[in-house]
Amino acid sequence: MADTQHDAGGAGADFDLTQFYQIFFEEAGENLDQMEQMLLSLDLSAANDEELNGIFRCAHSIKGGSATFGFADVAELTHKMESLLDRLRRHEITPIPEMVDVLLESADASRSLLARHQAGGSGEVISTLDLVRRISELAAGLVPAAAPAPVVVVPVAPPAMAPARVVTPAPAPAPASVDGARALHIRIGPLERVELADSIKELFRDIPGLGSISDLPCADAGCRLFSVSTTSTDDDLLDLFAFHVSKEQVQISAAAGAGVPEVVAEVFVELNDAAVVYPPAHEAYGFFSGAPGEPLAADMADTAVLAGQAPSAKPAARAASPAQMESTSIRVAVNKVDQLINLVGELVITQAMLAQTSRGLEASVNQQLLAGLADLDRNTRDLQESVMSIRMIPMSTVFSRFPRMLRDLAGKLDKKVEFQTQGEATELDKGLVEKITDPLTHLVRNSVDHGIETPQERLAAGKSEHGTLTLAASHQGSSIVIEVRDDGRGMNREKILSKARERGLDVSDQMADADVWQLIFAPGFSTADVVTDVSGRGVGMDVVKRNIAALNGSVEIDSVQGVGMRVAVRLPLTLAIMDGMSVGVGDEVYILPLSSVVESFQVKPDDVNTVAQGSQLVKVRDEYMPVIALERIFEVPRAEGSAPNAIMVVVESDGNRVALLVDELLGQHQVVVKNLESNYRKVPNVSGATILGDGTVALILDTGSLVRRVRH
């Protein structure tokens, strides 16, 4: 056995683990996020066993991976977290808020340590000594709590982790039996490899005073049975064995009576008013039957043969159980997805070129070619939609970042806030998700700081002392609407107007509420009376609007004083492909985002009025709106003697409308957006470009910039 271990170690000496680093970092990040969410949703007054087990499993997974890759600082910290969580899930101590706090801080520290390792060791070194001390004190029960007297606990290491070599004291002869020693039968299993139980025997050999141990015959394949004489308690033995096997795999019974321990009694847990039965440990593996890693019957039979035992009928019965599910997802680098989307975009352009060329072919002669092109058109659209869906990720990815921030912020401001989410399954392009997180963070902080009142203020106003903050996402046409709602004090119209006048803004008491609310987006605008580290410096809301406008989005605000406030952010579903309307001006073609187009109509020269400084207005159903001639904006050359057609296209942005004067409407279609700035340079009033079916380049107009051009 020793030779085998030596050979295996030698063979793996040159094995490079760094190739698995990125996978480990991603999985560790997911485990930390999951742990944080479960800690935040943990009900301390009635902690659910499965929740505590879930948190423990996250910490254990991180510890196991960290130890494997040699990240000792992360392994040590998560090892201490395991100790505390193990005592919690065994109900030896009562969960209190201080435990949640230190576990959340430890998760943050682990994330920072992992980020430093991922960066190759660069960055500030983080000390975890204080966290380790606090966790140890809480695990020892030093914080007053209604819990049983603390006992000495060794952290658990479930079997999902590869067995690690444990440094133990120098070997010593097994001591003779002493007065008060108990005679026990200890059954270990089922095990993937029965040889793992030999480590239990080594504990009795290496730890003076633990007792004596000897083998007994065991009929069950994959199990070992021992006769033990010891003065240690069952809990102490379980803690020691946990280094090598899961506690669920250990059964301890008095030696008197049958040679095989009795079946462990079934445990009943009340869950949603229904009794859930947890079967005996030897009939299930881990926390539930059919868990990943459960030994199959064939594996257990092989193990039994190796141990010189005949396989029993019980493992054979398991052979009928369904096979383990394979992974339903794969990890792919974002740049590969972007490259795929770009190639599909080129394919769409090529297909459009072929379709345009085929229009001049005679159908009777080229029937087969035209039928193939029609199939190509259909398949290309399906491929385009499928590839675009790869970049779509659920809004839950964004929403999951806020519970922790809200908890910290509410504690800092001495407020009580309940967080709710709606529409978490709504999907948005990954590029937009990354860019919308910061604006949403500003909006959430603003709601907690300015909107939601303190518990005393809410009770005085006849409200619940807990404020409610809601994040909601929904699809509306070709856009996604993300709402931030709170039931706080709302906005004070008079206070906003007063602050606006102090800043010299042009305001009046006759302004509509919607216009007054938009004033908070002015640079440097703030209604906070005191500057704190949360808000009050007038930085944030102007950045929110600017960032959202850069994504071709808009922001709407509704507020009722004393009732609450709603901020709605409207965004396109994706920035890579958009629905557009193509318009002609002279020999040029421009694309207008279809989401911005309101209507189009033919006008007569008499319908257009010229006002001061050459500006023009057009009357549309008793409403005058500014006119923008694209011919002038982009200095489009026009052939001698050609007269422009007077067609108006009304576009809307930020609640304001303008009429664009064009020559003709060419049609509506999906266009593949190309970044003009990265390929050429930034062009005023242009958000991007696309390639038309005939191979020419058409500019995609920035309607928001055009509207702001007229307003200013």
C-alpha positions in Angstrom: 0.0 0.0 0.0 2.8 2.4 0.9 4.5 1.6 -2.5 1.4 2.4 -4.3 1.1 5.8 -2.7 4.7 6.5 -3.4 4.3 5.7 -7.1 1.2 7.8 -7.4 2.9 10.7 -5.8 5.8 10.4 -8.1 3.7 10.2 -11.2 1.9 13.3 -10.3 5.0 15.3 -9.2 5.2 17.0 -12.6 1.4 17.4 -12.9 0.5 21.1 -13.5 -2.5 22.1 -11.4 -2.5 25.7 -12.7 -4.5 24.7 -15.7 -7.5 24.1 -13.3 -7.1 27.4 -11.5 -9.6 29.4 -13.5 -12.3 26.7 -13.0 -11.6 26.7 -9.3 -11.8 30.4 -9.0 -15.1 30.5 -10.8 -16.6 27.7 -8.8 -15.3 29.3 -5.5 -16.9 32.6 -6.5 -20.2 30.8 -7.2 -20.0 29.0 -3.8 -19.3 32.3 -2.0 -22.2 34.0 -3.7 -24.5 31.1 -2.8 -23.2 31.1 0.8 -23.9 34.8 1.1 -27.4 34.5 -0.2 -28.2 31.6 2.2 -26.7 33.5 5.1 -28.8 36.6 4.3 -32.0 34.5 4.1 -31.3 32.5 7.2 -34.0 32.7 9.8 -32.1 32.8 13.1 -35.2 32.0 15.2 -35.9 28.8 13.3 -32.8 27.8 11.3 -33.6 25.1 8.8 -31.2 22.1 8.9 -31.0 21.9 5.1 -30.1 25.6 5.0 -27.3 25.1 7.5 -26.1 22.0 5.7 -26.1 24.0 2.4 -24.0 26.8 3.9 -21.6 24.2 5.3 -21.2 22.5 2.0 -20.3 25.8 0.3 -17.6 26.4 2.9 -16.3 22.9 2.6 -16.1 23.0 -1.2 -14.0 26.1 -1.0 -11.8 24.7 1.7 -11.2 21.5 -0.2 -10.3 23.3 -3.5 -8.1 25.8 -1.7 -6.2 23.0 0.1 -5.8 21.1 -3.2 -4.3 24.1 -5.0 -2.1 25.2 -2.0 -4.0 28.4 -1.1 -3.4 27.9 2.6 -4.8 31.2 3.8 -8.2 30.5 2.2 -8.2 26.9 3.4 -7.5 28.0 7.0 -10.2 30.6 7.1 -12.9 28.4 5.5 -11.7 25.6 7.9 -12.6 27.8 10.8 -15.9 28.7 9.2 -16.6 24.9 8.8 -16.1 24.4 12.6 -18.7 27.1 13.4 -21.1 25.9 10.8 -20.7 22.3 11.9 -21.7 23.1 15.5 -24.6 25.1 14.2 -26.0 22.3 12.0 -25.6 19.8 14.9 -27.5 22.3 17.1 -24.7 22.4 19.7 -24.9 26.2 19.7 -27.7 28.6 18.8 -27.4 30.9 15.8 -27.1 34.6 16.6 -26.6 37.7 14.4 -22.9 37.9 15.4 -22.4 34.6 13.7 -24.0 35.7 10.5 -21.9 38.9 10.6 -18.6 37.1 11.0 -19.4 34.5 8.3 -20.3 37.3 5.8 -17.1 39.1 6.7 -15.2 35.9 6.2 -16.8 35.3 2.9 -15.7 38.8 1.8 -12.2 38.1 3.1 -12.1 34.8 1.2 -13.2 36.5 -2.0 -10.4 39.1 -1.6 -7.8 36.4 -0.9 -8.9 34.4 -3.9 -8.8 37.5 -6.1 -5.2 38.1 -4.9 -4.3 34.5 -5.8 -6.0 34.9 -9.1 -3.9 38.0 -9.8 -0.7 36.0 -9.2 -0.2 37.2 -5.6 -0.2 40.9 -6.4 -2.1 43.3 -4.3 -2.4 44.1 -0.6 -2.0 41.2 1.8 -5.1 40.7 3.9 -4.9 39.5 7.5 -7.5 37.1 8.7 -6.3 36.7 12.3 -9.1 38.8 13.8 -11.7 36.8 11.8 -10.2 33.5 12.9 -10.2 34.6 16.5 -13.8 35.8 16.4 -15.0 32.6 14.7 -13.2 30.4 17.2 -14.8 32.4 20.1 -18.3 32.0 18.6 -17.7 28.3 17.9 -16.6 27.8 21.5 -19.8 29.4 22.7 -18.2 32.5 24.3 -20.9 34.8 23.1 -23.9 34.5 25.5 -26.6 32.4 23.8 -29.3 29.9 24.8 -27.3 26.9 23.7 -26.0 23.7 25.4 -22.6 23.8 27.1 -19.8 23.9 24.4 -17.8 20.8 23.7 -14.5 20.3 21.9 -15.2 20.0 18.2 -13.0 19.0 15.3 -14.1 20.4 11.9 -15.9 18.1 9.6 -14.5 16.9 6.3 -17.2 15.0 4.3 -16.1 12.3 1.9 -16.8 14.5 -1.2 -13.3 15.9 -0.7 -10.3 13.8 -1.6 -8.7 12.3 1.6 -5.9 14.6 2.8 -2.9 13.4 4.7 -3.2 14.4 8.4 -0.2 15.2 10.5 -0.6 13.3 13.8 1.6 12.8 16.9 4.3 10.3 16.8 3.0 6.7 17.0 2.6 5.2 20.4 1.5 1.8 21.6 -2.2 1.3 22.1 -2.9 1.7 25.8 -4.3 -1.0 27.9 -7.9 -0.8 28.9 -8.7 1.4 31.8 -11.5 1.6 34.3 -14.7 3.1 32.9 -13.9 2.2 29.3 -16.9 1.4 27.1 -17.1 -1.6 24.7 -18.6 -0.4 21.4 -19.3 -1.6 17.9 -18.6 1.0 15.3 -19.8 0.5 11.7 -18.2 2.6 9.0 -19.9 2.8 5.5 -20.9 2.6 2.9 -17.5 3.7 1.5 -16.3 4.1 -2.1 -13.1 2.4 -0.9 -13.2 0.3 2.2 -9.5 0.9 2.7 -10.5 4.5 3.9 -11.6 2.9 7.2 -8.0 2.0 7.9 -7.4 5.6 8.8 -9.8 5.2 11.7 -7.6 2.4 13.1 -4.5 4.7 12.7 -6.2 7.2 15.0 -6.4 4.7 17.8 -2.7 3.8 17.2 -1.5 7.4 17.1 -3.5 9.2 19.8 -2.4 8.1 23.3 -5.3 7.3 25.6 -8.0 7.0 22.9 -8.4 3.2 23.4 -8.1 0.0 21.4 -9.7 -1.1 18.2 -10.0 -4.4 16.4 -11.7 -5.7 13.2 -15.0 -7.6 13.2 -16.6 -9.4 10.2 -19.1 -7.3 8.2 -21.6 -8.8 5.7 -22.4 -5.5 3.9 -20.1 -4.7 1.0 -18.4 -1.3 1.2 -18.6 -1.3 5.1 -16.2 -2.0 7.9 -17.1 -3.1 11.5 -14.8 -2.5 14.5 -14.8 -3.5 18.1 -13.7 -0.6 20.2 -12.8 0.0 23.8 -12.6 3.7 24.8 -13.5 6.2 27.4 -14.3 8.9 24.8 -17.9 10.0 24.2 -19.7 9.3 21.0 -19.5 13.0 20.0 -15.7 13.0 20.5 -15.3 9.9 18.4 -17.5 11.4 15.6 -15.4 14.6 15.6 -12.2 12.6 15.3 -13.6 10.3 12.5 -14.9 13.4 10.6 -11.4 14.0 9.3 -11.7 10.8 7.2 -15.4 9.9 6.8 -18.7 11.7 6.9 -20.5 11.5 10.2 -23.5 10.1 8.4 -21.4 7.1 7.5 -20.6 6.3 11.2 -22.9 4.2 13.5 -22.0 3.6 17.1 -23.7 1.2 19.3 -23.0 -0.7 22.6 -21.2 -4.0 22.1 -23.7 -5.9 24.2 -26.2 -7.8 22.1 -26.0 -8.4 18.4 -22.7 -8.2 16.6 -24.0 -5.7 14.1 -25.2 -2.3 15.2 -28.9 -1.7 15.2 -30.4 0.4 12.5 -30.3 4.1 13.3 -33.8 5.4 14.0 -35.5 7.4 11.3 -35.5 11.2 11.8 -38.6 13.3 11.1 -38.4 17.0 10.2 -41.4 19.3 9.9 -41.1 21.1 6.5 -44.0 23.1 5.1 -46.4 21.3 7.4 -45.4 17.9 5.9 -43.2 15.3 7.6 -40.1 14.5 5.7 -38.5 11.2 6.5 -34.7 11.0 6.4 -33.7 7.3 6.0 -31.0 5.6 8.0 -27.5 6.5 7.2 -26.6 3.1 5.6 -29.5 3.4 3.1 -28.6 6.9 1.8 -25.4 8.7 0.9 -24.8 12.1 2.4 -27.8 14.3 2.9 -30.2 12.6 0.4 -30.6 9.5 -1.5 -29.1 9.4 -5.0 -26.6 12.2 -4.2 -23.7 12.7 -6.5 -20.9 10.4 -5.6 -23.1 7.6 -4.3 -21.3 4.3 -5.0 -23.0 2.2 -7.7 -23.7 -1.4 -7.1 -20.9 -2.5 -9.5 -18.4 -0.3 -7.7 -19.3 -1.7 -4.4 -19.1 -5.3 -5.6 -15.6 -4.7 -6.9 -14.6 -3.2 -3.6 -16.1 -6.1 -1.8 -14.0 -8.6 -3.9 -10.9 -6.6 -3.2 -11.6 -6.8 0.5 -12.1 -10.6 0.2 -15.8 -10.4 1.0 -18.8 -11.5 -1.0 -21.1 -8.8 -2.3 -24.4 -8.6 -0.5 -27.8 -8.4 -2.1 -28.5 -4.9 -0.8 -26.0 -3.1 -3.1 -27.3 -5.2 -6.1 -30.8 -3.7 -5.5 -29.3 -0.2 -6.1 -28.3 -1.2 -9.6 -31.8 -0.3 -10.8 -31.5 3.3 -9.6 -31.3 5.9 -12.4 -27.8 7.0 -13.6 -26.4 10.2 -12.4 -27.4 13.3 -14.4 -24.7 14.8 -16.5 -23.9 18.5 -16.4 -26.3 20.6 -18.4 -24.1 23.6 -18.9 -20.5 24.4 -19.9 -18.2 27.3 -19.3 -17.3 29.3 -22.3 -15.1 32.4 -22.4 -17.0 35.6 -23.2 -14.6 36.5 -26.1 -15.5 33.2 -27.8 -19.2 34.0 -27.6 -18.5 37.5 -28.9 -16.5 36.1 -31.8 -19.3 33.7 -32.6 -21.9 36.5 -32.6 -19.7 38.6 -34.8 -19.4 35.7 -37.3 -23.1 35.2 -37.3 -23.5 38.9 -37.9 -21.3 38.6 -41.0 -23.3 35.6 -42.1 -26.5 37.7 -41.8 -25.0 40.4 -43.9 -23.8 38.0 -46.6 -27.3 36.4 -46.7 -28.8 39.8 -47.2 -26.5 40.5 -50.1 -27.4 37.2 -51.7 -31.1 37.9 -51.2 -30.8 41.3 -52.8 -28.8 39.9 -55.8 -31.4 37.1 -56.3 -34.2 39.6 -56.8 -32.9 40.2 -60.4 -33.0 36.5 -61.2 -35.8 34.9 -63.2 -37.8 32.6 -61.0 -38.6 30.0 -63.6 -35.0 29.5 -64.5 -33.4 29.7 -61.1 -36.2 28.0 -59.0 -33.9 25.7 -57.1 -31.4 28.4 -56.3 -34.1 30.7 -55.0 -35.6 27.9 -52.9 -32.1 27.4 -51.4 -31.8 31.1 -50.7 -35.2 31.1 -49.0 -34.0 28.2 -46.7 -30.8 30.0 -46.1 -32.8 33.1 -45.0 -34.9 31.1 -42.6 -32.0 29.1 -41.1 -29.9 32.2 -40.8 -32.6 34.0 -38.8 -33.0 30.9 -36.5 -29.2 30.7 -36.0 -29.0 34.4 -35.3 -31.7 34.2 -32.6 -30.1 31.1 -31.0 -26.6 32.6 -30.9 -28.0 35.9 -29.5 -29.7 33.9 -26.7 -26.3 32.6 -25.6 -25.4 36.1 -24.4 -28.7 36.5 -22.6 -28.5 35.9 -18.8 -31.2 36.2 -16.2 -31.6 39.4 -14.1 -31.2 37.3 -11.0 -27.5 37.6 -11.6 -27.9 41.4 -11.0 -30.5 41.2 -8.3 -28.4 38.7 -6.2 -25.8 41.4 -5.6 -28.1 43.7 -3.6 -29.3 41.7 -0.5 -25.8 42.0 1.1 -25.4 45.7 0.2 -28.9 46.4 1.6 -28.1 44.6 4.8 -24.9 46.6 5.4 -26.5 49.9 4.3 -29.6 49.4 6.5 -27.4 48.7 9.5 -25.2 51.7 8.8 -28.3 54.0 8.6 -30.2 52.3 11.4 -33.1 51.4 9.2 -35.1 48.2 8.7 -35.5 47.2 5.0 -37.2 44.2 3.4 -35.9 43.3 -0.1 -38.2 41.9 -2.8 -37.5 40.9 -6.4 -39.9 40.3 -9.3 -39.1 39.0 -12.8 -35.7 37.4 -11.9 -36.0 35.1 -14.9 -36.2 38.0 -17.3 -33.1 37.9 -19.6 -30.8 40.7 -20.7 -27.7 40.8 -22.8 -24.6 40.1 -20.8 -22.9 43.3 -22.0 -25.9 45.3 -20.7 -26.0 43.4 -17.4 -22.4 44.5 -16.6 -23.1 48.1 -17.5 -26.4 48.4 -15.7 -25.2 47.2 -12.3 -23.6 50.5 -11.2 -26.6 52.6 -12.1 -28.9 50.3 -10.3 -26.6 50.4 -7.3 -26.9 54.2 -7.2 -30.7 53.9 -7.4 -30.9 51.4 -4.6 -28.6 53.4 -2.3 -30.6 56.5 -3.1 -33.9 54.7 -2.1 -32.5 53.4 1.2 -30.9 56.7 2.1 -33.4 59.3 0.9 -36.6 57.3 0.5 -37.1 54.8 3.3 -37.6 56.4 6.7 -36.2 55.2 10.0 -38.4 52.8 12.1 -39.5 55.7 14.4 -40.5 57.9 11.5 -42.4 55.1 9.8 -44.3 54.2 12.9 -45.2 57.9 13.5 -46.5 58.0 9.9 -48.7 54.9 10.5 -46.5 52.6 8.5 -44.8 49.3 9.3 -41.3 49.9 10.8 -39.9 47.7 8.0 -39.6 49.6 4.7 -39.9 47.6 1.5 -37.5 47.9 -1.5 -38.5 46.1 -4.7 -36.4 45.4 -7.8 -38.6 44.3 -10.7 -37.7 43.4 -14.3 -40.1 42.7 -17.2 -40.1 42.6 -21.0 -42.1 45.3 -22.9 -41.9 44.9 -26.6 -38.2 45.0 -27.7 -37.1 46.6 -24.4 -36.6 45.5 -20.8 -37.9 47.7 -18.0 -36.1 47.5 -14.6 -37.9 49.2 -11.8 -36.6 50.3 -8.3 -39.6 50.8 -6.0 -39.8 51.8 -2.4 -42.6 52.6 0.1 -40.7 55.5 1.7 -41.3 59.2 2.0 -41.2 59.9 -1.7 -39.8 63.1 -3.1 -40.6 66.6 -1.9 -41.5 68.8 -4.9 -41.0 72.1 -3.0 -37.6 71.1 -1.7 -36.4 70.0 -5.1 -37.6 73.3 -6.7 -35.9 75.3 -3.9 -32.6 73.5 -4.3 -32.9 74.0 -8.1 -33.3 77.7 -7.6 -30.3 77.8 -5.3 -28.3 76.2 -8.1 -29.5 78.7 -10.6 -31.6 76.3 -12.7 -34.5 77.6 -14.8 -37.5 76.3 -12.9 -41.1 77.5 -12.2 -43.9 76.4 -9.9 -46.0 75.5 -12.9 -43.7 72.7 -14.0 -45.2 69.3 -14.3 -44.2 66.7 -11.7 -42.4 64.6 -14.2 -40.2 67.6 -15.2 -39.5 68.4 -11.5 -38.4 64.8 -10.8 -36.0 64.9 -13.7 -34.2 67.8 -11.9 -32.5 65.3 -9.6 -30.5 64.1 -12.5 -28.7 67.5 -12.9 -25.0 67.3 -12.2 -24.2 68.0 -8.5 -27.8 68.1 -7.5 -28.6 66.8 -4.0 -31.4 67.3 -1.5 -29.4 65.8 1.4 -29.1 68.2 4.4 -26.0 66.4 5.7 -23.1 64.9 3.7 -22.4 61.3 4.7 -20.3 58.5 3.3 -23.5 57.2 1.8 -24.8 60.3 -0.1 -25.1 64.0 -0.1 -22.3 65.1 -2.4 -24.5 65.4 -5.5 -22.7 62.6 -7.3 -24.6 59.6 -8.6 -27.9 60.4 -10.2 -26.4 62.4 -13.0 -24.0 59.4 -13.6 -27.0 57.1 -13.6 -28.8 59.0 -16.4 -25.6 59.4 -18.4 -24.7 55.7 -18.3 -28.2 54.6 -19.1 -28.4 57.1 -22.1 -25.1 55.6 -23.3 -26.9 52.3 -23.5 -29.7 53.8 -25.6 -32.0 53.7 -22.6 -34.2 56.1 -20.7 -35.2 56.8 -17.0 -38.7 57.6 -15.8 -39.6 58.7 -12.3 -43.0 58.5 -10.4 -43.3 59.8 -6.8 -46.0 60.5 -4.3 -44.9 62.2 -1.2 -45.4 60.1 1.9 -46.2 57.0 -0.2 -43.2 56.1 -2.1 -41.2 56.4 -5.3 -40.7 54.4 -8.5 -37.7 54.7 -10.9 -38.1 52.8 -14.2 -35.1 52.2 -16.4 -35.9 51.2 -20.0 -33.2 49.4 -22.0 -32.9 47.6 -25.4 -32.7 43.8 -25.0 -29.3 43.7 -26.7 -26.7 46.0 -28.2 -25.6 43.6 -30.9 -28.7 43.4 -33.1 -31.5 45.9 -33.3 -34.7 46.6 -35.2 -34.3 49.6 -37.3 -36.1 51.8 -39.9 -33.9 52.8 -42.9 -34.5 56.3 -44.3 -33.0 57.9 -47.4 -31.5 61.4 -47.6 -30.1 62.1 -51.0 -28.0 59.2 -51.9 -27.3 58.3 -48.2 -29.1 55.7 -46.1 -29.5 56.2 -42.3 -30.9 53.8 -39.7 -33.3 54.9 -37.0 -33.8 52.7 -33.9 -37.3 51.4 -34.3 -37.9 51.7 -30.6 -37.5 55.5 -30.9 -39.8 56.0 -33.9 -43.3 57.2 -33.1 -44.8 57.9 -36.5 -44.1 59.2 -40.0 -46.2 61.4 -42.3 -46.0 63.5 -45.5 -46.0 67.3 -45.0 -46.5 70.3 -47.2 -44.1 73.3 -47.2 -46.9 75.4 -45.6 -47.0 73.1 -42.5 -43.5 74.0 -41.5 -43.0 77.3 -39.7 -39.6 79.1 -39.4 -39.0 80.9 -36.1 -36.1 82.8 -34.7 -32.5 82.0 -35.8 -33.8 79.8 -38.6 -35.3 77.1 -36.4 -38.3 75.3 -37.8 -41.4 73.9 -36.2 -44.1 71.6 -37.5 -47.6 71.3 -36.2 -48.7 67.7 -35.5 -52.2 67.4 -34.0 -52.2 70.7 -32.2 -48.6 70.1 -31.0 -45.6 72.0 -32.3 -42.4 70.1 -32.3 -38.9 71.1 -33.6 -37.8 70.0 -37.0 -34.3 68.5 -37.7 -33.2 68.3 -41.4 -30.8 65.4 -41.6 -29.5 66.8 -44.8 -28.1 69.8 -42.9 -26.8 67.9 -39.9 -24.8 65.5 -42.0 -24.1 67.9 -44.9 -25.5 65.4 -47.5 -24.6 66.4 -51.1 -27.6 66.6 -53.5 -27.6 66.4 -57.2 -28.3 69.6 -59.2 -32.0 70.2 -59.6 -33.2 67.3 -57.3 -35.9 68.4 -54.9 -36.2 66.8 -51.5 -39.3 64.9 -50.5 -41.0 66.3 -47.4 -41.4 63.3 -45.2 -41.3 63.7 -41.4 -40.3 60.9 -39.0 -41.2 61.7 -35.4 -38.7 60.2 -32.9 -38.9 60.3 -29.1 -36.2 60.3 -26.4 -36.4 61.1 -22.7 -40.0 62.1 -23.1 -39.3 64.7 -25.8 -40.1 64.5 -29.5 -38.6 65.9 -32.6 -39.5 65.5 -36.3 -36.7 64.4 -38.7 -37.0 65.6 -42.2 -36.0 62.9 -44.7 -36.5 62.1 -48.4 -37.9 58.6 -48.3 -38.7 55.6 -46.1 -36.9 52.5 -47.2 -38.3 49.9 -44.8 -37.9 48.1 -41.5 -35.4 45.3 -40.8 -33.0 43.9 -38.2 -29.5 45.3 -38.5 -26.2 44.1 -37.0 -24.7 46.9 -35.0 -21.0 47.5 -35.5 -19.0 49.7 -33.1 -18.0 52.7 -35.1 -15.8 54.2 -32.4 -13.5 51.2 -32.0 -13.2 50.8 -35.8 -13.0 54.4 -36.8 -13.7 57.3 -34.4 -16.6 58.8 -32.5 -19.0 60.6 -34.8 -21.5 63.2 -33.3 -25.2 62.1 -33.4 -24.2 58.5 -34.5 -24.3 55.5 -32.2 -23.0 52.9 -34.6 -23.0 51.5 -38.2 -24.3 48.5 -40.1 -23.6 46.9 -43.5 -26.6 46.8 -45.8 -27.5 44.0 -48.2 -25.7 45.7 -51.1 -22.5 46.0 -49.1 -22.7 49.7 -48.4 -22.3 51.1 -44.9 -25.3 52.9 -43.2 -24.9 55.0 -40.0 -27.2 54.3 -37.1 -28.4 57.6 -35.7 -28.3 58.4 -32.0 -31.8 59.8 -31.5 -31.2 60.8 -27.9 -28.3 63.0 -29.1 -30.4 64.5 -31.8 -33.2 65.4 -29.4 -30.8 66.9 -26.9 -29.3 68.9 -29.7 -32.6 70.7 -30.3 -33.4 71.2 -26.6 -30.0 72.8 -25.9 
